[in-house]
Amino acid sequence: MRAYIAAVILVASLHVYFSFVKGDSPLSIAFLILILSPFAPFAWQEASKIKLGKDGFELERLKKDVDQTIKKAVHGKAIDPRALDDLFKTVELNEWVTLVLARMLMRQGLVCLASDHDLGASPSLRKLIALCFARGLLSEEERDELERLRNVTFYAEWWGGEPPTYGDWIWALDNCKAIVRGLFEKQHIS
């Protein structure tokens, strides 16, 4: 999709440039169709997701996938690791929301991993990580990654605590999906 958008911007820019500089554009309709035709399947795929609903235009397929995933994400129940991609796609352009979503999913994954805990309905991530590590459900490396992600996502959600460095923020964005996926993949192994 990005290639399609880049091609459209490039062709439109050339058209505008030649139109203003020379007063006539060398781009004809046939030439535009020839240049943009390889991207037609991508455009059609994206356009097929758009539906007219009661609230205006909606991305129908993605909305249905996310709605189904959220309905399945009941407290204490594991989420299919492949469905996590759909959830993360909904927030991929917003770093802050990506990290908050990662925090919520991290809690869900740890609650599922430590299925019989007495930490309440919304347990502390610090306590959940320690409990799972003490039970041998997490390796030392996984515990350290979860703690590092917990620190960054705490700041993202609450704007409190010690502010993460730029490197930690980027690390969290680059690794949060894999870390959360790892938690839910452990559900399917057990």
C-alpha positions as a Python dict, from the first residue, in 0.01 Angstrom:
ca = {
    (1, 'M'): (0, 0, 0),
    (2, 'R'): (284, 239, 77),
    (3, 'A'): (433, 176, -268),
    (4, 'Y'): (98, 262, -422),
    (5, 'I'): (73, 588, -229),
    (6, 'A'): (433, 678, -313),
    (7, 'A'): (370, 611, -683),
    (8, 'V'): (57, 825, -684),
    (9, 'I'): (240, 1109, -510),
    (10, 'L'): (534, 1085, -752),
    (11, 'V'): (315, 1084, -1063),
    (12, 'A'): (97, 1366, -928),
    (13, 'S'): (407, 1571, -843),
    (14, 'L'): (550, 1522, -1192),
    (15, 'H'): (218, 1619, -1343),
    (16, 'V'): (197, 1939, -1136),
    (17, 'Y'): (562, 2025, -1204),
    (18, 'F'): (538, 1984, -1582),
    (19, 'S'): (200, 2158, -1590),
    (20, 'F'): (336, 2471, -1422),
    (21, 'V'): (682, 2480, -1580),
    (22, 'K'): (595, 2388, -1938),
    (23, 'G'): (227, 2465, -1939),
    (24, 'D'): (152, 2113, -2064),
    (25, 'S'): (185, 1777, -1891),
    (26, 'P'): (330, 1478, -2076),
    (27, 'L'): (110, 1254, -1864),
    (28, 'S'): (-190, 1118, -2045),
    (29, 'I'): (-466, 902, -1906),
    (30, 'A'): (-322, 596, -2084),
    (31, 'F'): (23, 663, -1936),
    (32, 'L'): (-121, 701, -1586),
    (33, 'I'): (-311, 373, -1621),
    (34, 'L'): (6, 201, -1741),
    (35, 'I'): (214, 331, -1449),
    (36, 'L'): (-43, 268, -1179),
    (37, 'S'): (-184, -65, -1304),
    (38, 'P'): (63, -284, -1109),
    (39, 'F'): (-76, -132, -791),
    (40, 'A'): (-442, -195, -878),
    (41, 'P'): (-464, -516, -668),
    (42, 'F'): (-338, -327, -361),
    (43, 'A'): (-580, -41, -419),
    (44, 'W'): (-868, -284, -471),
    (45, 'Q'): (-774, -477, -156),
    (46, 'E'): (-779, -158, 50),
    (47, 'A'): (-1096, -26, -115),
    (48, 'S'): (-1275, -354, -45),
    (49, 'K'): (-1234, -294, 326),
    (50, 'I'): (-1422, 36, 310),
    (51, 'K'): (-1795, 7, 366),
    (52, 'L'): (-2061, 270, 409),
    (53, 'G'): (-2214, 226, 752),
    (54, 'K'): (-2440, 422, 982),
    (55, 'D'): (-2142, 627, 1105),
    (56, 'G'): (-2003, 698, 757),
    (57, 'F'): (-1717, 510, 595),
    (58, 'E'): (-1569, 221, 795),
    (59, 'L'): (-1289, -29, 745),
    (60, 'E'): (-1524, -326, 762),
    (61, 'R'): (-1297, -633, 755),
    (62, 'L'): (-1046, -494, 1002),
    (63, 'K'): (-1325, -373, 1230),
    (64, 'K'): (-1487, -719, 1234),
    (65, 'D'): (-1154, -891, 1304),
    (66, 'V'): (-1075, -657, 1592),
    (67, 'D'): (-1428, -682, 1736),
    (68, 'Q'): (-1405, -1062, 1734),
    (69, 'T'): (-1059, -1055, 1894),
    (70, 'I'): (-1172, -815, 2167),
    (71, 'K'): (-1477, -1031, 2242),
    (72, 'K'): (-1247, -1332, 2281),
    (73, 'A'): (-1012, -1141, 2511),
    (74, 'V'): (-1208, -1216, 2825),
    (75, 'H'): (-1019, -1190, 3152),
    (76, 'G'): (-826, -1510, 3208),
    (77, 'K'): (-863, -1642, 2852),
    (78, 'A'): (-578, -1664, 2604),
    (79, 'I'): (-584, -1481, 2271),
    (80, 'D'): (-474, -1656, 1954),
    (81, 'P'): (-124, -1519, 1881),
    (82, 'R'): (-220, -1457, 1517),
    (83, 'A'): (-512, -1240, 1626),
    (84, 'L'): (-268, -1012, 1810),
    (85, 'D'): (-148, -882, 1473),
    (86, 'D'): (-498, -750, 1401),
    (87, 'L'): (-506, -568, 1732),
    (88, 'F'): (-164, -413, 1681),
    (89, 'K'): (-254, -310, 1323),
    (90, 'T'): (-532, -90, 1458),
    (91, 'V'): (-281, 122, 1650),
    (92, 'E'): (36, 91, 1441),
    (93, 'L'): (49, 462, 1356),
    (94, 'N'): (28, 575, 1718),
    (95, 'E'): (329, 492, 1936),
    (96, 'W'): (163, 586, 2261),
    (97, 'V'): (-147, 372, 2202),
    (98, 'T'): (72, 83, 2080),
    (99, 'L'): (255, 81, 2413),
    (100, 'V'): (-66, 109, 2617),
    (101, 'L'): (-215, -180, 2418),
    (102, 'A'): (104, -379, 2475),
    (103, 'R'): (70, -316, 2849),
    (104, 'M'): (-291, -437, 2855),
    (105, 'L'): (-208, -746, 2649),
    (106, 'M'): (100, -814, 2862),
    (107, 'R'): (-124, -821, 3171),
    (108, 'Q'): (-373, -1050, 2993),
    (109, 'G'): (-96, -1285, 2881),
    (110, 'L'): (58, -1304, 3228),
    (111, 'V'): (-282, -1360, 3392),
    (112, 'C'): (-342, -1651, 3152),
    (113, 'L'): (6, -1789, 3218),
    (114, 'A'): (-37, -1776, 3596),
    (115, 'S'): (-390, -1910, 3571),
    (116, 'D'): (-439, -1989, 3939),
    (117, 'H'): (-324, -1673, 4115),
    (118, 'D'): (-482, -1486, 4403),
    (119, 'L'): (-379, -1138, 4293),
    (120, 'G'): (-727, -1006, 4214),
    (121, 'A'): (-901, -895, 3896),
    (122, 'S'): (-635, -650, 3778),
    (123, 'P'): (-307, -761, 3930),
    (124, 'S'): (11, -560, 3928),
    (125, 'L'): (240, -643, 3637),
    (126, 'R'): (536, -643, 3875),
    (127, 'K'): (368, -909, 4092),
    (128, 'L'): (256, -1113, 3790),
    (129, 'I'): (604, -1116, 3638),
    (130, 'A'): (757, -1218, 3972),
    (131, 'L'): (495, -1492, 4022),
    (132, 'C'): (543, -1638, 3673),
    (133, 'F'): (921, -1629, 3713),
    (134, 'A'): (902, -1795, 4056),
    (135, 'R'): (686, -2073, 3909),
    (136, 'G'): (939, -2131, 3630),
    (137, 'L'): (700, -2010, 3360),
    (138, 'L'): (943, -1739, 3247),
    (139, 'S'): (1314, -1752, 3182),
    (140, 'E'): (1542, -1488, 3333),
    (141, 'E'): (1574, -1321, 2992),
    (142, 'E'): (1196, -1312, 2945),
    (143, 'R'): (1153, -1168, 3294),
    (144, 'D'): (1408, -894, 3221),
    (145, 'E'): (1240, -807, 2890),
    (146, 'L'): (897, -797, 3055),
    (147, 'E'): (1029, -571, 3332),
    (148, 'R'): (1188, -337, 3080),
    (149, 'L'): (867, -326, 2876),
    (150, 'R'): (664, -279, 3195),
    (151, 'N'): (869, 30, 3285),
    (152, 'V'): (826, 192, 2945),
    (153, 'T'): (456, 110, 2917),
    (154, 'F'): (391, 237, 3270),
    (155, 'Y'): (523, 574, 3164),
    (156, 'A'): (324, 559, 2838),
    (157, 'E'): (0, 487, 3023),
    (158, 'W'): (36, 697, 3337),
    (159, 'W'): (302, 959, 3249),
    (160, 'G'): (452, 879, 3584),
    (161, 'G'): (757, 705, 3718),
    (162, 'E'): (1097, 739, 3561),
    (163, 'P'): (1075, 862, 3203),
    (164, 'P'): (1223, 610, 2958),
    (165, 'T'): (1517, 707, 2743),
    (166, 'Y'): (1463, 747, 2372),
    (167, 'G'): (1645, 417, 2322),
    (168, 'D'): (1414, 238, 2568),
    (169, 'W'): (1106, 387, 2398),
    (170, 'I'): (1223, 268, 2055),
    (171, 'W'): (1322, -72, 2199),
    (172, 'A'): (973, -110, 2347),
    (173, 'L'): (805, -21, 2017),
    (174, 'D'): (1029, -259, 1824),
    (175, 'N'): (988, -550, 2068),
    (176, 'C'): (646, -519, 2235),
    (177, 'K'): (462, -727, 1975),
    (178, 'A'): (714, -1013, 1995),
    (179, 'I'): (716, -1009, 2376),
    (180, 'V'): (336, -1013, 2399),
    (181, 'R'): (314, -1279, 2128),
    (182, 'G'): (562, -1491, 2327),
    (183, 'L'): (334, -1479, 2631),
    (184, 'F'): (33, -1598, 2433),
    (185, 'E'): (232, -1864, 2249),
    (186, 'K'): (322, -2009, 2590),
    (187, 'Q'): (-53, -2060, 2648),
    (188, 'H'): (-76, -2286, 2346),
    (189, 'I'): (232, -2486, 2446),
    (190, 'S'): (111, -2554, 2798),
}
